Amino acid sequence: MSNLPDNNVEQVDFPRSVDAGTEQDKDVQLELENVTVLPIADRAQHLRMLEALLFAASEPLDVATLADRLPNGVDASVLLAELVEIYSGRGVNLVQVAGRWAFRTAEDLSFLMRRDAVEQKRLSRAALETLAIVAYHQPVTRSEIEEIRGVSTSKGTLDALLEIGWIRMRGRRRTPGRPVTYGVTDDFLGHFGLNEISDLPGMADLKAAGLLDSNLPPDFEIPSPKLDDELEEDEEPLDAGDDIAADDDDASETDETALPDVSSN
């Protein structure tokens, strides 16, 4: 004798199968036949190959370079996204730096590397200001840097940034004297963990960090930084004899002095 009363049994009607003879079903069938499903074993092997390439590389790699090393038809972007997820909680993470991919120590474990870290010499305030101006205003000349800072910029300041590899000589301005124009490098992006130059903080970010005075002039603006290897219309290529550590203005100058106020009264 059953303990469940008959009136508590609910009748469930399952949907009938769709007639396979309709035109719509034929179209669906054709689409399914054209879908290529990658076997699990092959996908795992492709992930291993991608992982090996990134691990052995001495520098970050872009998607095109990775795709060239993988079998034809393999979507490197999809595999990269999967690897990012796989390594998201591990001791090393797969990150994108300056548009390229590389393994980096997880940020919360950086304290483990402090003992082996090489202590870098601190940049002077003049160098930091110059670097910021180049990043936000590139392409920019030395005289334009001086105009923004309000003081003369010594050649040693630019030479130090060139030697570190954070700025580079882009070209020459199409103006009298043909001054050299400067811009930042991929090494600059990599050091500061930026994928693109547009990731630099804007005015709202700088205010939130307390780096900008709340009482700014009404016409104060922060330019939108851009990084483009192509020369601007007012730039021309560097000469064959240009030296990376040479500048064409006041090469012997080493001190920074305030520029005279030449504004009209």
LORO-393636 format. One line per 10 residues: their letters; for each residue z negated, y negated, x negated of N, C-alpha, C. Coordinates in nm, 3 decimals, decimal comma. Example, Ala and Ser with C-alpha at 12.3 -4.5 7.8 and 13.67 -1.06 7.14 Angstrom:
BEGIN
AS = -0,780/0,569/-1,319/-0,780/0,450/-1,230/-0,780/0,330/-1,320 | -0,708/0,225/-1,285/-0,714/0,106/-1,367/-0,787/-0,003/-1,290
END
This chain:
BEGIN
MSNLPDNNVE = 0,000/0,120/-0,085/0,000/0,000/0,000/0,000/-0,124/-0,087 | 0,092/-0,213/-0,065/0,106/-0,333/-0,149/0,000/-0,435/-0,114 | -0,051/-0,507/-0,220/-0,150/-0,612/-0,202/-0,088/-0,746/-0,171 | 0,044/-0,755/-0,181/0,112/-0,882/-0,157/0,173/-0,879/-0,019 | 0,144/-0,979/0,063/0,205/-0,982/0,198/0,352/-1,013/0,188 | 0,430/-0,955/0,283/0,574/-0,974/0,280/0,614/-1,118/0,298 | 0,534/-1,199/0,371/0,575/-1,337/0,398/0,559/-1,428/0,278 | 0,503/-1,376/0,166/0,491/-1,457/0,044/0,607/-1,435/-0,051 | 0,698/-1,347/-0,018/0,813/-1,320/-0,105/0,922/-1,419/-0,074 | 0,964/-1,491/-0,178/1,067/-1,594/-0,160/1,203/-1,537/-0,197
QVDFPRSVDA = 1,298/-1,557/-0,110/1,433/-1,509/-0,133/1,507/-1,610/-0,220 | 1,563/-1,567/-0,335/1,636/-1,655/-0,427/1,782/-1,617/-0,424 | 1,866/-1,715/-0,399/2,010/-1,692/-0,399/2,068/-1,740/-0,530 | 2,123/-1,651/-0,608/2,185/-1,687/-0,736/2,328/-1,732/-0,711 | 2,375/-1,832/-0,788/2,513/-1,881/-0,768/2,614/-1,775/-0,803 | 2,718/-1,774/-0,725/2,825/-1,678/-0,752/2,907/-1,724/-0,872 | 2,970/-1,630/-0,939/3,055/-1,664/-1,053/3,176/-1,739/-1,004 | 3,223/-1,832/-1,089/3,338/-1,914/-1,054/3,464/-1,832/-1,066 | 3,553/-1,853/-0,974/3,680/-1,781/-0,976/3,755/-1,814/-1,104 | 3,783/-1,715/-1,187/3,848/-1,737/-1,316/3,995/-1,772/-1,302
GTEQDKDVQL = 4,043/-1,770/-1,179/4,185/-1,795/-1,163/4,222/-1,940/-1,142 | 4,123/-2,033/-1,129/4,156/-2,173/-1,104/4,212/-2,238/-1,229 | 4,287/-2,348/-1,208/4,345/-2,420/-1,320/4,237/-2,480/-1,409 | 4,127/-2,529/-1,347/4,019/-2,589/-1,425/3,958/-2,485/-1,519 | 3,937/-2,364/-1,469/3,878/-2,260/-1,552/3,972/-2,221/-1,665 | 4,101/-2,223/-1,640/4,197/-2,191/-1,745/4,191/-2,294/-1,857 | 4,175/-2,423/-1,819/4,165/-2,528/-1,921/4,039/-2,510/-2,005 | 3,928/-2,475/-1,938/3,803/-2,453/-2,011/3,817/-2,336/-2,105 | 3,885/-2,231/-2,059/3,904/-2,114/-2,141/3,985/-2,148/-2,266 | 4,089/-2,231/-2,249/4,170/-2,270/-2,364/4,089/-2,351/-2,464
ELENVTVLPI = 4,003/-2,441/-2,414/3,921/-2,521/-2,503/3,825/-2,434/-2,582 | 3,766/-2,334/-2,516/3,674/-2,245/-2,585/3,744/-2,163/-2,692 | 3,868/-2,126/-2,665/3,943/-2,048/-2,762/3,976/-2,130/-2,886 | 3,984/-2,265/-2,871/4,020/-2,351/-2,984/3,898/-2,395/-3,066 | 3,776/-2,364/-3,020/3,656/-2,402/-3,093/3,631/-2,302/-3,205 | 3,615/-2,355/-3,327/3,587/-2,270/-3,442/3,436/-2,268/-3,467 | 3,374/-2,156/-3,450/3,231/-2,142/-3,471/3,207/-2,090/-3,612 | 3,135/-2,170/-3,693/3,109/-2,132/-3,832/3,003/-2,024/-3,836 | 3,032/-1,910/-3,896/2,931/-1,804/-3,904/2,805/-1,854/-3,972 | 2,690/-1,801/-3,928/2,562/-1,845/-3,983/2,556/-1,823/-4,133
ADRAQHLRML = 2,609/-1,711/-4,179/2,605/-1,680/-4,322/2,684/-1,782/-4,402 | 2,803/-1,821/-4,352/2,885/-1,919/-4,422/2,818/-2,055/-4,423 | 2,758/-2,093/-4,312/2,691/-2,224/-4,305/2,575/-2,229/-4,405 | 2,500/-2,123/-4,412/2,388/-2,118/-4,506/2,439/-2,127/-4,651 | 2,551/-2,064/-4,677/2,608/-2,069/-4,812/2,655/-2,210/-4,845 | 2,715/-2,278/-4,749/2,761/-2,415/-4,772/2,643/-2,509/-4,796 | 2,534/-2,487/-4,724/2,414/-2,567/-4,747/2,360/-2,544/-4,888 | 2,364/-2,419/-4,935/2,318/-2,387/-5,070/2,405/-2,454/-5,175 | 2,536/-2,455/-5,149/2,629/-2,519/-5,243/2,603/-2,669/-5,251 | 2,585/-2,732/-5,135/2,558/-2,875/-5,131/2,426/-2,906/-5,201
EALLFAASEP = 2,327/-2,824/-5,176/2,196/-2,841/-5,238/2,206/-2,832/-5,390 | 2,286/-2,737/-5,440/2,303/-2,720/-5,584/2,373/-2,840/-5,647 | 2,474/-2,894/-5,579/2,546/-3,009/-5,630/2,454/-3,130/-5,644 | 2,373/-3,154/-5,542/2,284/-3,269/-5,544/2,173/-3,252/-5,647 | 2,125/-3,131/-5,663/2,015/-3,106/-5,757/2,062/-3,122/-5,902 | 2,185/-3,078/-5,930/2,234/-3,080/-6,068/2,293/-3,215/-6,108 | 2,322/-3,301/-6,010/2,387/-3,429/-6,042/2,291/-3,521/-6,118 | 2,345/-3,590/-6,217/2,265/-3,684/-6,296/2,254/-3,820/-6,229 | 2,331/-3,841/-6,123/2,327/-3,967/-6,049/2,361/-3,939/-5,903 | 2,327/-4,030/-5,812/2,359/-4,008/-5,670/2,509/-3,985/-5,648
LDVATLADRL = 2,543/-3,903/-5,549/2,681/-3,868/-5,520/2,719/-3,917/-5,380 | 2,844/-3,962/-5,366/2,890/-4,005/-5,235/2,947/-3,886/-5,158 | 2,972/-3,909/-5,030/3,018/-3,800/-4,942/3,152/-3,745/-4,987 | 3,242/-3,835/-5,031/3,375/-3,790/-5,072/3,368/-3,695/-5,191 | 3,283/-3,726/-5,289/3,269/-3,641/-5,407/3,213/-3,505/-5,369 | 3,115/-3,504/-5,280/3,057/-3,378/-5,235/3,158/-3,295/-5,158 | 3,235/-3,362/-5,071/3,334/-3,290/-4,990/3,440/-3,224/-5,077 | 3,477/-3,290/-5,189/3,578/-3,234/-5,278/3,532/-3,104/-5,343 | 3,401/-3,088/-5,361/3,347/-2,969/-5,426/3,321/-2,855/-5,327 | 3,321/-2,885/-5,198/3,295/-2,784/-5,097/3,426/-2,722/-5,048
PNGVDASVLL = 3,421/-2,606/-4,985/3,543/-2,543/-4,932/3,614/-2,634/-4,833 | 3,744/-2,618/-4,822/3,824/-2,698/-4,730/3,774/-2,683/-4,586 | 3,770/-2,796/-4,517/3,730/-2,795/-4,377/3,582/-2,808/-4,352 | 3,501/-2,808/-4,458/3,356/-2,820/-4,442/3,320/-2,967/-4,426 | 3,245/-2,999/-4,323/3,204/-3,137/-4,296/3,077/-3,166/-4,377 | 3,093/-3,239/-4,488/2,979/-3,268/-4,575/2,876/-3,355/-4,506 | 2,920/-3,446/-4,420/2,826/-3,537/-4,352/2,730/-3,460/-4,262 | 2,783/-3,360/-4,191/2,698/-3,280/-4,102/2,597/-3,200/-4,183 | 2,642/-3,142/-4,296/2,552/-3,065/-4,381/2,445/-3,154/-4,444 | 2,483/-3,277/-4,482/2,386/-3,370/-4,539/2,276/-3,402/-4,438
AELVEIYSGR = 2,316/-3,426/-4,314/2,216/-3,455/-4,210/2,120/-3,337/-4,192 | 2,173/-3,216/-4,204/2,089/-3,096/-4,189/1,993/-3,083/-4,307 | 2,044/-3,113/-4,429/1,957/-3,107/-4,547/1,846/-3,212/-4,541 | 1,880/-3,331/-4,489/1,779/-3,436/-4,474/1,664/-3,385/-4,388 | 1,697/-3,316/-4,280/1,595/-3,262/-4,190/1,515/-3,152/-4,258 | 1,585/-3,066/-4,333/1,517/-2,955/-4,400/1,415/-3,006/-4,502 | 1,452/-3,112/-4,575/1,365/-3,162/-4,682/1,273/-3,276/-4,637 | 1,274/-3,307/-4,509/1,196/-3,423/-4,462/1,046/-3,408/-4,486 | 0,994/-3,286/-4,484/0,851/-3,266/-4,501/0,813/-3,202/-4,633 | 0,906/-3,201/-4,727/0,880/-3,135/-4,855/0,841/-3,236/-4,963
GVNLVQVAGR = 0,817/-3,184/-5,083/0,777/-3,269/-5,194/0,887/-3,359/-5,244 | 1,011/-3,320/-5,221/1,126/-3,405/-5,252/1,204/-3,426/-5,124 | 1,259/-3,543/-5,108/1,337/-3,577/-4,989/1,479/-3,610/-5,030 | 1,574/-3,582/-4,941/1,712/-3,622/-4,961/1,730/-3,759/-4,897 | 1,764/-3,858/-4,979/1,774/-3,996/-4,931/1,909/-4,053/-4,969 | 1,949/-4,158/-4,896/2,074/-4,228/-4,922/2,041/-4,359/-4,993 | 2,100/-4,377/-5,110/2,076/-4,496/-5,192/2,211/-4,556/-5,229 | 2,231/-4,682/-5,190/2,355/-4,752/-5,220/2,476/-4,673/-5,171 | 2,464/-4,611/-5,054/2,575/-4,537/-4,996/2,595/-4,399/-5,055 | 2,507/-4,356/-5,145/2,520/-4,224/-5,208/2,392/-4,144/-5,184
WAFRTAEDLS = 2,399/-4,014/-5,213/2,290/-3,922/-5,178/2,226/-3,864/-5,303 | 2,093/-3,851/-5,298/2,018/-3,796/-5,411/1,882/-3,749/-5,364 | 1,823/-3,658/-5,442/1,688/-3,613/-5,416/1,590/-3,710/-5,481 | 1,484/-3,744/-5,409/1,381/-3,833/-5,460/1,243/-3,775/-5,425 | 1,146/-3,800/-5,512/1,009/-3,757/-5,485/0,960/-3,822/-5,356 | 0,893/-3,745/-5,272/0,840/-3,799/-5,147/0,747/-3,916/-5,178 | 0,757/-4,021/-5,098/0,682/-4,143/-5,126/0,531/-4,119/-5,130 | 0,479/-4,032/-5,043/0,335/-4,010/-5,039/0,284/-3,930/-5,158 | 0,376/-3,878/-5,242/0,336/-3,802/-5,361/0,366/-3,878/-5,490 | 0,403/-4,005/-5,477/0,439/-4,083/-5,596/0,323/-4,096/-5,694
FLMRRDAVEQ = 0,197/-4,084/-5,643/0,082/-4,097/-5,732/0,079/-3,986/-5,837 | 0,143/-3,873/-5,809/0,147/-3,763/-5,905/0,231/-3,796/-6,028 | 0,322/-3,893/-6,013/0,413/-3,927/-6,122/0,362/-4,043/-6,208 | 0,248/-4,101/-6,171/0,203/-4,220/-6,241/0,178/-4,194/-6,390 | 0,129/-4,077/-6,422/0,098/-4,048/-6,561/0,223/-4,043/-6,647 | 0,334/-4,001/-6,588/0,459/-3,988/-6,663/0,549/-4,109/-6,648 | 0,511/-4,205/-6,567/0,597/-4,321/-6,543/0,600/-4,411/-6,666 | 0,718/-4,466/-6,693/0,734/-4,559/-6,804/0,702/-4,699/-6,754 | 0,608/-4,764/-6,819/0,568/-4,897/-6,776/0,674/-4,998/-6,815 | 0,726/-5,067/-6,717/0,831/-5,164/-6,740/0,770/-5,302/-6,765
KRLSRAALET = 0,834/-5,376/-6,851/0,790/-5,512/-6,877/0,817/-5,597/-6,753 | 0,717/-5,676/-6,714/0,732/-5,760/-6,597/0,835/-5,870/-6,622 | 0,916/-5,895/-6,519/1,011/-6,004/-6,529/0,938/-6,137/-6,513 | 0,989/-6,238/-6,579/0,932/-6,371/-6,565/0,962/-6,424/-6,425 | 0,889/-6,529/-6,387/0,913/-6,589/-6,256/1,055/-6,643/-6,249 | 1,103/-6,700/-6,359/1,240/-6,753/-6,362/1,341/-6,642/-6,338 | 1,317/-6,524/-6,398/1,409/-6,411/-6,381/1,407/-6,360/-6,237 | 1,287/-6,354/-6,177/1,277/-6,308/-6,039/1,347/-6,404/-5,944 | 1,327/-6,534/-5,966/1,394/-6,632/-5,882/1,545/-6,623/-5,897 | 1,591/-6,609/-6,022/1,734/-6,598/-6,047/1,792/-6,473/-5,983
LAIVAYHQPV = 1,720/-6,361/-5,992/1,766/-6,236/-5,933/1,778/-6,250/-5,782 | 1,679/-6,313/-5,720/1,682/-6,330/-5,575/1,799/-6,418/-5,533 | 1,826/-6,524/-5,609/1,937/-6,614/-5,576/2,070/-6,541/-5,589 | 2,085/-6,462/-5,695/2,209/-6,386/-5,713/2,228/-6,287/-5,598 | 2,120/-6,220/-5,556/2,129/-6,119/-5,450/2,171/-6,181/-5,318 | 2,113/-6,295/-5,284/2,139/-6,355/-5,153/2,263/-6,445/-5,151 | 2,303/-6,498/-5,267/2,411/-6,597/-5,269/2,538/-6,549/-5,340 | 2,541/-6,426/-5,389/2,656/-6,380/-5,466/2,786/-6,392/-5,387 | 2,896/-6,421/-5,455/2,907/-6,455/-5,597/2,855/-6,596/-5,625 | 2,780/-6,612/-5,735/2,717/-6,740/-5,765/2,728/-6,768/-5,914
TRSEIEEIRG = 2,746/-6,895/-5,949/2,758/-6,933/-6,090/2,623/-6,982/-6,141 | 2,615/-6,998/-6,271/2,489/-7,045/-6,331/2,453/-7,184/-6,280 | 2,550/-7,273/-6,270/2,520/-7,408/-6,222/2,473/-7,406/-6,077 | 2,527/-7,314/-5,996/2,483/-7,302/-5,857/2,340/-7,247/-5,850 | 2,306/-7,156/-5,941/2,168/-7,106/-5,949/2,073/-7,220/-5,983 | 2,113/-7,303/-6,078/2,029/-7,415/-6,119/2,012/-7,516/-6,005 | 2,117/-7,536/-5,928/2,110/-7,630/-5,816/2,011/-7,581/-5,711 | 2,008/-7,451/-5,686/1,917/-7,394/-5,586/1,773/-7,397/-5,638 | 1,753/-7,361/-5,764/1,618/-7,357/-5,821/1,563/-7,496/-5,848 | 1,650/-7,590/-5,880/1,605/-7,724/-5,912/1,567/-7,742/-6,056
VSTSKGTLDA = 1,586/-7,639/-6,139/1,560/-7,647/-6,283/1,675/-7,580/-6,356 | 1,691/-7,614/-6,482/1,795/-7,549/-6,562/1,756/-7,405/-6,589 | 1,854/-7,317/-6,594/1,831/-7,174/-6,616/1,875/-7,137/-6,757 | 1,783/-7,083/-6,835/1,815/-7,049/-6,972/1,910/-6,930/-6,977 | 1,988/-6,922/-7,081/2,080/-6,811/-7,100/2,004/-6,680/-7,114 | 1,882/-6,686/-7,173/1,804/-6,565/-7,190/1,765/-6,500/-7,059 | 1,745/-6,581/-6,955/1,710/-6,526/-6,823/1,823/-6,439/-6,769 | 1,945/-6,491/-6,775/2,061/-6,415/-6,727/2,087/-6,294/-6,816 | 2,070/-6,311/-6,948/2,092/-6,199/-7,040/1,995/-6,085/-7,012 | 1,869/-6,119/-6,979/1,770/-6,015/-6,949/1,811/-5,934/-6,827
LLEIGWIRMR = 1,857/-6,002/-6,723/1,899/-5,933/-6,601/2,026/-5,851/-6,624 | 2,115/-5,902/-6,708/2,236/-5,826/-6,742/2,201/-5,701/-6,821 | 2,105/-5,714/-6,913/2,066/-5,600/-6,996/2,000/-5,491/-6,914 | 1,917/-5,530/-6,818/1,853/-5,432/-6,729/1,958/-5,360/-6,645 | 2,065/-5,431/-6,614/2,171/-5,372/-6,532/2,158/-5,404/-6,385 | 2,080/-5,508/-6,352/2,061/-5,544/-6,211/2,162/-5,649/-6,165 | 2,221/-5,723/-6,256/2,328/-5,816/-6,220/2,447/-5,789/-6,311 | 2,561/-5,837/-6,271/2,684/-5,819/-6,348/2,770/-5,943/-6,337 | 2,858/-5,957/-6,432/2,957/-6,064/-6,426/3,073/-6,017/-6,339 | 3,099/-6,089/-6,232/3,204/-6,051/-6,137/3,340/-6,102/-6,180
GRRRTPGRPV = 3,349/-6,231/-6,204/3,476/-6,295/-6,238/3,452/-6,438/-6,281 | 3,552/-6,522/-6,259/3,539/-6,664/-6,293/3,583/-6,748/-6,174 | 3,510/-6,854/-6,150/3,540/-6,944/-6,039/3,666/-7,024/-6,069 | 3,748/-7,042/-5,969/3,871/-7,121/-5,985/3,841/-7,271/-5,975 | 3,759/-7,317/-6,066/3,723/-7,458/-6,074/3,731/-7,501/-6,219 | 3,730/-7,631/-6,247/3,733/-7,677/-6,386/3,622/-7,613/-6,468 | 3,658/-7,563/-6,586/3,562/-7,494/-6,670/3,557/-7,345/-6,645 | 3,609/-7,299/-6,531/3,614/-7,156/-6,495/3,481/-7,086/-6,523 | 3,371/-7,131/-6,460/3,241/-7,068/-6,485/3,236/-6,924/-6,436 | 3,153/-6,844/-6,501/3,137/-6,704/-6,466/3,059/-6,692/-6,334
TYGVTDDFLG = 3,099/-6,598/-6,249/3,026/-6,569/-6,126/2,949/-6,439/-6,143 | 2,832/-6,434/-6,079/2,742/-6,318/-6,093/2,716/-6,253/-5,958 | 2,688/-6,122/-5,963/2,650/-6,046/-5,844/2,558/-5,933/-5,885 | 2,491/-5,869/-5,789/2,401/-5,758/-5,820/2,480/-5,628/-5,831 | 2,414/-5,524/-5,878/2,477/-5,395/-5,904/2,418/-5,286/-5,815 | 2,479/-5,167/-5,821/2,424/-5,052/-5,750/2,288/-5,012/-5,808 | 2,267/-5,036/-5,940/2,137/-5,006/-5,999/2,028/-5,093/-5,936 | 2,061/-5,215/-5,901/1,966/-5,303/-5,832/1,927/-5,242/-5,698 | 2,028/-5,195/-5,622/2,001/-5,133/-5,492/1,916/-5,009/-5,509 | 1,950/-4,926/-5,608/1,876/-4,803/-5,630/1,732/-4,827/-5,669
HFGLNEISDL = 1,706/-4,927/-5,754/1,571/-4,954/-5,800/1,481/-4,999/-5,685 | 1,536/-5,080/-5,594/1,457/-5,133/-5,485/1,470/-5,051/-5,357 | 1,536/-4,933/-5,367/1,545/-4,843/-5,254/1,627/-4,895/-5,138 | 1,734/-4,968/-5,169/1,819/-5,025/-5,066/1,948/-4,944/-5,055 | 1,987/-4,915/-4,933/2,115/-4,846/-4,915/2,231/-4,945/-4,922 | 2,212/-5,063/-4,862/2,313/-5,167/-4,865/2,244/-5,299/-4,894 | 2,321/-5,395/-4,945/2,265/-5,525/-4,977/2,216/-5,595/-4,851 | 2,274/-5,561/-4,736/2,230/-5,621/-4,610/2,092/-5,574/-4,568 | 2,036/-5,473/-4,638/1,901/-5,427/-4,610/1,794/-5,518/-4,669 | 1,835/-5,618/-4,746/1,738/-5,715/-4,798/1,668/-5,783/-4,681
PGMADLKAAG = 1,541/-5,818/-4,697/1,466/-5,879/-4,586/1,523/-6,014/-4,545 | 1,526/-6,039/-4,415/1,570/-6,167/-4,363/1,453/-6,262/-4,347 | 1,477/-6,375/-4,278/1,374/-6,477/-4,266/1,253/-6,425/-4,191 | 1,275/-6,350/-4,081/1,163/-6,299/-4,003/1,078/-6,203/-4,085 | 1,143/-6,119/-4,166/1,069/-6,024/-4,249/0,987/-6,096/-4,355 | 1,046/-6,198/-4,417/0,976/-6,273/-4,522/0,857/-6,349/-4,464 | 0,874/-6,404/-4,344/0,762/-6,474/-4,280/0,650/-6,376/-4,247 | 0,686/-6,259/-4,196/0,585/-6,160/-4,160/0,506/-6,112/-4,281 | 0,574/-6,110/-4,398/0,508/-6,066/-4,521/0,430/-6,179/-4,588 | 0,436/-6,298/-4,530/0,363/-6,411/-4,586/0,429/-6,472/-4,708
LLDSNLPPDF = 0,559/-6,446/-4,725/0,630/-6,497/-4,842/0,699/-6,630/-4,815 | 0,696/-6,676/-4,691/0,757/-6,804/-4,656/0,654/-6,890/-4,584 | 0,658/-7,017/-4,615/0,570/-7,112/-4,548/0,609/-7,121/-4,401 | 0,510/-7,127/-4,314/0,539/-7,135/-4,171/0,600/-7,270/-4,133 | 0,572/-7,374/-4,213/0,626/-7,508/-4,185/0,750/-7,533/-4,270 | 0,857/-7,469/-4,233/0,983/-7,483/-4,306/1,066/-7,595/-4,246 | 1,152/-7,658/-4,327/1,242/-7,759/-4,272/1,329/-7,700/-4,161 | 1,365/-7,780/-4,062/1,442/-7,726/-3,949/1,579/-7,673/-3,989 | 1,634/-7,723/-4,100/1,767/-7,679/-4,142/1,760/-7,568/-4,247 | 1,639/-7,511/-4,268/1,624/-7,406/-4,369/1,689/-7,277/-4,320
EIPSPKLDDE = 1,771/-7,217/-4,406/1,839/-7,093/-4,371/1,836/-6,997/-4,489 | 1,838/-6,870/-4,457/1,852/-6,766/-4,559/1,990/-6,704/-4,542 | 2,074/-6,710/-4,644/2,211/-6,657/-4,628/2,211/-6,507/-4,605 | 2,315/-6,460/-4,541/2,332/-6,316/-4,520/2,391/-6,255/-4,646 | 2,314/-6,173/-4,718/2,364/-6,118/-4,845/2,480/-6,022/-4,823 | 2,569/-6,018/-4,917/2,683/-5,926/-4,909/2,715/-5,877/-5,048 | 2,764/-5,754/-5,057/2,802/-5,692/-5,184/2,942/-5,637/-5,169 | 3,035/-5,699/-5,238/3,174/-5,660/-5,226/3,236/-5,664/-5,365 | 3,295/-5,551/-5,406/3,358/-5,547/-5,539/3,483/-5,632/-5,544 | 3,542/-5,659/-5,428/3,662/-5,741/-5,426/3,627/-5,887/-5,454
LEEDEEPLDA = 3,708/-5,951/-5,537/3,685/-6,091/-5,571/3,714/-6,180/-5,450 | 3,639/-6,290/-5,440/3,664/-6,387/-5,335/3,791/-6,467/-5,366 | 3,836/-6,545/-5,268/3,957/-6,624/-5,287/3,942/-6,727/-5,398 | 3,818/-6,775/-5,418/3,796/-6,876/-5,521/3,755/-6,815/-5,655 | 3,770/-6,681/-5,669/3,739/-6,614/-5,795/3,866/-6,556/-5,856 | 3,864/-6,542/-5,988/3,972/-6,476/-6,059/3,912/-6,377/-6,157 | 3,987/-6,276/-6,199/3,931/-6,171/-6,287/3,880/-6,229/-6,418 | 3,786/-6,156/-6,479/3,734/-6,194/-6,609/3,842/-6,181/-6,715 | 3,830/-6,260/-6,819/3,923/-6,250/-6,931/3,893/-6,125/-7,013 | 3,992/-6,076/-7,085/3,975/-5,954/-7,164/3,867/-5,970/-7,271
GDDIAADDDD = 3,848/-6,091/-7,321/3,751/-6,111/-7,428/3,612/-6,148/-7,380 | 3,588/-6,149/-7,248/3,456/-6,186/-7,197/3,353/-6,082/-7,237 | 3,239/-6,131/-7,286/3,129/-6,044/-7,328/3,026/-6,041/-7,217 | 2,970/-5,922/-7,189/2,874/-5,909/-7,080/2,749/-5,992/-7,104 | 2,718/-6,022/-7,231/2,596/-6,097/-7,261/2,628/-6,241/-7,297 | 2,751/-6,286/-7,270/2,790/-6,421/-7,309/2,807/-6,507/-7,187 | 2,772/-6,635/-7,201/2,794/-6,732/-7,096/2,865/-6,849/-7,159 | 2,935/-6,925/-7,077/3,016/-7,031/-7,133/2,949/-7,168/-7,124 | 2,824/-7,174/-7,076/2,757/-7,301/-7,063/2,630/-7,305/-7,147 | 2,622/-7,398/-7,242/2,501/-7,422/-7,319/2,441/-7,293/-7,373
ASETDETALP = 2,515/-7,223/-7,457/2,471/-7,093/-7,507/2,345/-7,101/-7,590 | 2,316/-7,217/-7,647/2,200/-7,228/-7,733/2,073/-7,264/-7,657 | 2,082/-7,292/-7,527/1,967/-7,335/-7,449/1,872/-7,219/-7,426 | 1,743/-7,241/-7,449/1,644/-7,137/-7,428/1,530/-7,183/-7,338 | 1,510/-7,314/-7,322/1,401/-7,365/-7,241/1,452/-7,406/-7,104 | 1,363/-7,404/-7,006/1,397/-7,446/-6,872/1,330/-7,580/-6,844 | 1,407/-7,677/-6,807/1,355/-7,810/-6,778/1,400/-7,852/-6,640 | 1,321/-7,940/-6,578/1,355/-7,988/-6,446/1,480/-8,072/-6,452 | 1,569/-8,051/-6,355/1,692/-8,126/-6,349/1,665/-8,264/-6,292 | 1,732/-8,367/-6,341/1,709/-8,502/-6,288/1,755/-8,512/-6,144
DVSSN = 1,686/-8,594/-6,067/1,722/-8,616/-5,927/1,835/-8,717/-5,923 | 1,954/-8,668/-5,881/2,072/-8,755/-5,879/2,110/-8,791/-5,737 | 2,021/-8,763/-5,643/2,053/-8,795/-5,504/2,052/-8,945/-5,485 | 2,137/-8,994/-5,397/2,148/-9,138/-5,372/2,035/-9,184/-5,285 | 1,988/-9,307/-5,308/1,879/-9,364/-5,229/1,935/-9,423/-5,100
END
